[in-house]
Amino acid sequence: MGIADKANNKAEELAGKGKEAAGDLTDNPDLKAEGQADQSSGKAKQAGEKLKDAASDAKGAITGN
């Protein structure tokens, strides 16, 4: 996983936390839900990238690269 991908995924997750907090403060359930969705999306992308990294590491261990 590239550093830029990691940063973008983490930024999406953190932006979601901000939206969720803003939704709580303003009593806006739509904004809160949007923030939660952004967090979930960012976390899912991070998990997918970690899986790709693990597969690449395993391939490297097998092939010696």
Steps between C-alpha positions, in 0.01 A plus 500: 500500500637836407544774754261722304230229516551461874476874551188534285324214675587633844393851397163363388458325834595813697272721289220256579569536872478876459170477314360264760600736781353797314178307449486426872560864593244636256249219559519414129447126456575512125841656555573256781407205275712638216794525739453143614484384138822687418673337795386155393613562144843617611543201730390257229746648253779471758411135561503429127841661461635301797373182338678589176819568697475163675447320169797678349716410803392136477578492128840651568573241768410217264686631197789651691438852369 
